[in-house]
Amino acid sequence: MITEEKILSTRHAWQQELSRAITRPEELIRVLDLDRGLLPAAYAAAKRFGLLVPRSYVALMAPSEPQDPLLRQVLPLAEELWSPPGFSTDPVGERAAVCTPGLLRKYQGRALLLLTGACAIHCRYCFRRHFPYREDSAQLDRAAGAVRRLAEDPSIREVILSGGDPLMLDDEPLAILIGKLEEIPHLRRLRLHTRLPIVLPARVTDRLCHILSASRLQPVMVVHTNHARELGSAARSALERLRNAGVLLLNQSVLLRGVNDSAHRLAALSETLFECAVVPYYLHLLDRVLGAAHFESDEATAIEILDQLRTLLPGYLVPRLVKETAGEPYKIPLGLYKLDTKTKKGAL
């Protein structure tokens, strides 16, 4: 008889860890010794967007602290049930950018390949929390059409693997896909947008590092880290393995109220990232996705925080503050000029 233990023994360490992730609000609240009064709202919000968080990530949180910045990113709250004006299920207009299942064209010279809707963690502010992955992802049985479209367009120099999280694919299927992309002569760079090296560091296997280092496509990995405490010893080790494999490492963060909305927290994040040889790349204004309004900091506040951040860090450690707007040909940079604190407007 095939037992659960037998199935688990055939999985990689990261898959075994993910199979034991916390998915029930009651367990998360019990493990962190939180007030059980949080449970009704947590269950109501989790019915709309499920809870998922690896135990190794939970271990980085402070017990008995409901405002812990890592906990706030994953704990379902009653505020997710709000429906404020200006928030939608498709905040950056991605559905209009789908040119074939799983392939999005928004920007010149590059295309985004959505490989899966699966993630290792459900961030409560996720801008794709309502995305119709069943219809519009290039899951492996449908990836051929997306690869064919990439091959037909010589203007595309870079392919971006996204999701969900592209590293939810196991190493061998990922190697097969990358091999097909390598056969397209006009592709030069392979970019992966992933949160797994941070929230599930065991995913960075020796095989994955070899796949990326051996590719003819120049590998770039954009990880997603919002707070310095996310960079524990396991994440640092995973990033070091990727760096040693020749992968250019960049980071993107989202400005989140109650998580990292202060210059000192962002400065600590940039300093810690640089210790890991990761370059702070983007600081995103929150995409206005339905269910995440309680995380939003307004644009003027964001620019003021950026201005303060510039006084604390050398320029190469200051991420670009940007917002994404549906239909625009690039991410809109904010705070290029010093903020006039009286008018809250940019000034030379």
C-alpha positions in Angstrom: 0.0 0.0 0.0 1.3 3.5 -0.8 1.3 5.5 2.4 1.6 9.3 2.9 5.1 8.7 4.3 6.1 6.8 1.1 4.9 9.7 -1.0 6.7 12.3 1.1 10.0 10.3 0.9 10.0 10.7 -2.9 9.7 14.5 -2.7 12.5 17.0 -2.4 13.1 18.6 0.9 11.4 21.8 -0.2 8.3 19.9 -1.3 8.1 18.1 1.9 8.4 21.3 3.8 5.7 22.9 1.7 3.4 19.9 2.3 3.5 20.7 6.0 2.8 24.5 5.6 0.2 26.1 7.8 -3.1 26.5 6.0 -5.6 26.9 8.9 -5.9 30.3 10.8 -6.4 28.4 14.0 -3.0 26.7 13.8 -1.2 29.9 12.9 -2.8 31.7 15.9 -2.0 28.8 18.2 1.6 28.4 17.1 2.2 32.2 17.6 0.2 32.4 20.8 -2.1 35.0 19.5 -5.5 36.1 20.7 -8.2 33.6 19.6 -10.5 36.6 19.0 -8.8 37.0 15.7 -10.2 33.7 14.5 -13.7 34.6 13.1 -12.3 37.4 10.9 -9.3 35.2 9.8 -11.6 32.4 8.7 -14.0 34.7 6.9 -11.1 36.3 4.9 -9.4 33.0 4.3 -12.6 31.7 2.5 -12.0 34.3 -0.2 -8.2 33.9 -0.4 -6.7 30.9 1.5 -4.0 31.0 4.1 -0.7 29.4 3.2 2.6 30.0 5.0 5.7 27.7 5.4 6.6 26.9 9.0 10.2 28.1 8.5 8.8 31.5 7.7 6.5 31.5 10.7 9.6 30.7 12.8 11.0 34.1 12.0 7.9 35.8 13.5 7.7 37.2 17.1 5.3 35.2 19.2 2.4 37.0 20.9 2.8 40.0 18.6 -0.2 40.6 16.3 1.6 43.5 14.7 4.7 41.6 13.7 5.6 42.8 10.2 6.0 39.3 8.8 2.8 38.1 10.4 0.9 41.0 8.9 1.8 39.9 5.4 0.1 36.5 5.8 -2.6 36.7 8.5 -6.1 37.0 7.0 -7.9 40.0 8.5 -11.5 41.4 8.5 -10.2 44.4 6.4 -9.9 42.1 3.4 -13.7 42.0 3.2 -13.9 45.8 2.5 -14.8 46.9 -1.0 -13.5 50.5 -1.2 -13.7 52.5 -4.4 -10.7 52.4 -6.7 -9.8 48.8 -5.8 -10.4 46.0 -8.3 -9.7 42.4 -9.1 -7.4 43.4 -12.0 -5.5 46.4 -10.7 -2.8 46.6 -13.4 -4.9 45.5 -16.4 -3.1 42.2 -16.9 -6.1 40.4 -18.5 -6.0 42.8 -21.4 -2.3 42.0 -21.9 -2.8 38.3 -22.3 -1.9 37.5 -26.0 -2.1 33.7 -25.6 -2.8 31.6 -22.5 0.1 32.3 -20.0 1.9 34.9 -22.1 1.5 38.6 -21.3 2.9 41.5 -23.4 3.0 44.8 -21.6 6.4 46.2 -22.2 8.6 46.6 -25.3 11.3 43.9 -25.7 10.2 41.5 -23.1 7.3 39.1 -22.3 6.0 37.6 -19.2 5.3 33.9 -19.0 2.9 32.8 -16.2 3.8 29.2 -15.5 1.5 28.4 -12.6 -0.9 29.9 -10.2 0.8 28.1 -7.2 2.9 29.9 -4.6 4.6 28.8 -1.4 3.0 31.6 0.5 -0.2 33.6 0.2 0.7 37.3 0.7 -2.4 39.1 1.6 -1.6 42.1 -0.6 -1.0 39.9 -3.7 -2.0 41.8 -6.9 -2.8 38.5 -8.6 -5.0 37.1 -5.8 -8.0 37.2 -8.2 -6.2 36.3 -11.4 -7.9 33.5 -13.5 -5.0 31.1 -13.6 -7.0 28.2 -15.0 -7.7 30.2 -18.2 -4.6 32.4 -18.5 -1.6 30.5 -17.2 0.9 28.5 -19.4 0.8 25.4 -17.4 3.2 22.8 -18.8 0.6 21.1 -20.9 -0.2 24.4 -22.6 3.3 26.0 -22.6 4.0 25.1 -26.2 1.7 27.8 -27.6 3.3 30.5 -25.5 6.8 29.4 -26.5 5.7 29.4 -30.1 4.5 33.0 -29.8 7.9 34.0 -28.2 9.7 32.4 -31.2 7.6 34.3 -33.7 8.4 37.7 -32.3 12.1 38.7 -32.8 11.6 42.0 -30.9 11.5 40.0 -27.6 14.9 39.8 -26.0 14.0 38.9 -22.5 11.5 36.4 -21.1 10.2 36.7 -17.5 9.1 33.6 -15.7 6.4 34.5 -13.2 3.2 33.1 -11.6 2.1 32.4 -8.9 5.8 31.5 -8.5 7.8 29.9 -11.3 10.0 28.0 -8.8 6.9 26.0 -7.8 7.9 23.9 -10.8 10.3 21.1 -10.0 13.8 21.3 -11.4 13.4 18.9 -14.4 10.3 20.5 -15.9 11.9 23.9 -15.4 15.1 22.6 -17.2 13.0 21.4 -20.1 11.2 24.7 -20.4 14.4 26.7 -20.2 15.9 24.4 -22.9 13.0 25.3 -25.2 13.5 29.0 -24.6 17.3 28.6 -25.3 16.4 27.4 -28.8 14.9 30.8 -29.6 17.8 32.7 -31.1 16.6 36.3 -30.3 16.2 35.6 -26.6 19.1 36.9 -24.5 18.0 37.0 -20.9 16.0 34.8 -18.6 14.4 36.6 -15.6 12.6 34.8 -12.8 10.3 36.7 -10.4 10.2 34.6 -7.2 9.6 34.7 -3.5 10.7 31.2 -2.8 14.4 31.8 -1.9 13.1 34.1 0.9 10.1 32.1 2.2 11.1 28.6 1.3 14.9 28.7 0.9 15.2 24.9 0.6 13.8 25.4 -3.0 17.3 26.6 -4.1 18.7 23.2 -4.9 22.1 22.4 -6.4 20.3 21.3 -9.5 18.4 24.6 -9.9 21.7 26.5 -9.5 23.3 24.3 -12.2 20.3 24.8 -14.6 20.7 28.6 -14.3 24.4 28.7 -14.5 24.6 26.4 -17.5 22.0 28.3 -19.6 23.1 30.3 -22.6 20.5 32.9 -21.4 21.8 35.4 -18.9 20.0 34.6 -15.7 18.5 37.4 -13.6 16.4 36.7 -10.4 14.2 39.3 -8.9 13.3 38.1 -5.3 10.6 39.7 -3.2 11.5 40.8 0.3 9.7 43.4 2.3 11.4 43.4 5.7 15.0 42.7 6.9 13.8 40.0 9.3 12.7 37.9 6.3 16.4 37.4 5.5 17.3 34.7 8.1 20.3 32.4 7.8 18.5 29.9 5.4 17.5 32.7 3.0 21.0 34.1 3.1 22.5 30.8 2.3 20.1 30.3 -0.6 21.0 33.7 -2.0 24.7 32.9 -1.7 24.3 29.7 -3.7 22.4 31.6 -6.5 25.1 34.3 -6.5 27.9 31.7 -6.8 26.0 30.3 -9.7 26.3 33.6 -11.6 22.8 34.8 -11.1 22.2 38.5 -11.0 20.1 39.1 -7.9 17.7 42.0 -7.6 15.0 42.7 -5.0 11.5 44.2 -5.3 9.4 45.3 -2.3 5.9 46.6 -1.9 5.4 49.6 0.4 3.0 48.1 3.0 1.4 50.0 5.8 2.3 48.4 9.2 5.0 46.3 7.6 7.8 48.5 6.1 6.3 52.0 5.8 9.2 53.8 7.5 12.6 55.0 6.1 14.4 53.2 8.9 12.8 49.9 8.2 13.5 50.2 4.5 17.1 51.3 5.1 17.6 48.2 7.3 16.2 46.1 4.4 18.5 47.6 1.8 21.6 47.2 4.0 20.7 43.6 4.7 20.0 42.8 1.1 23.4 44.3 0.1 25.1 42.0 2.6 23.5 39.2 0.6 24.7 40.6 -2.7 21.2 41.5 -3.7 20.6 45.0 -5.3 17.5 46.9 -4.1 15.6 47.4 -7.4 12.0 48.4 -7.0 9.8 49.7 -4.2 6.3 49.4 -5.5 3.4 51.5 -4.5 0.6 49.0 -3.6 -1.3 47.8 -6.6 -4.9 48.5 -5.7 -6.2 45.0 -5.6 -9.5 44.2 -3.9 -8.8 42.9 -0.4 -5.6 44.8 0.3 -6.7 48.4 0.9 -5.6 48.3 4.5 -2.0 48.0 3.3 -2.0 51.2 1.3 0.2 54.2 1.9 -0.7 57.2 -0.2 1.6 58.5 -2.9 2.6 61.7 -0.9 3.6 59.6 2.1 5.5 57.2 -0.1 7.5 60.0 -1.6 8.2 61.5 1.8 9.5 58.1 3.0 11.7 57.9 -0.1 13.1 61.3 0.5 14.0 60.3 4.1 15.5 57.1 2.8 17.9 59.0 0.6 19.3 60.8 3.6 20.1 57.4 5.2 21.6 55.4 2.4 24.1 55.8 -0.5 22.3 56.2 -3.8 23.0 52.6 -5.0 21.0 51.2 -2.0 17.9 53.3 -2.6 15.3 51.4 -4.6 13.3 53.0 -7.4 9.8 54.0 -6.1 7.3 53.1 -8.8 3.7 52.5 -9.4 2.2 50.4 -12.2 -0.7 51.8 -14.2 -2.8 49.8 -16.6 -2.0 50.6 -20.2 1.3 52.5 -19.5 4.4 51.3 -21.4 6.5 51.2 -18.3 6.3 51.5 -14.5 5.8 55.1 -13.5 8.7 56.4 -11.4 7.8 58.5 -8.3 9.8 60.9 -6.2 12.3 61.9 -8.8 12.3 65.4 -7.3 12.6 66.5 -3.7 9.2 66.6 -2.0 8.0 70.1 -1.0 6.7 69.2 2.6 4.3 72.1 2.6 2.5 71.4 -0.6 3.2 67.6 -0.7 4.2 68.1 -4.4 7.5 67.4 -6.2 9.8 70.3 -6.6 13.3 70.8 -8.1 
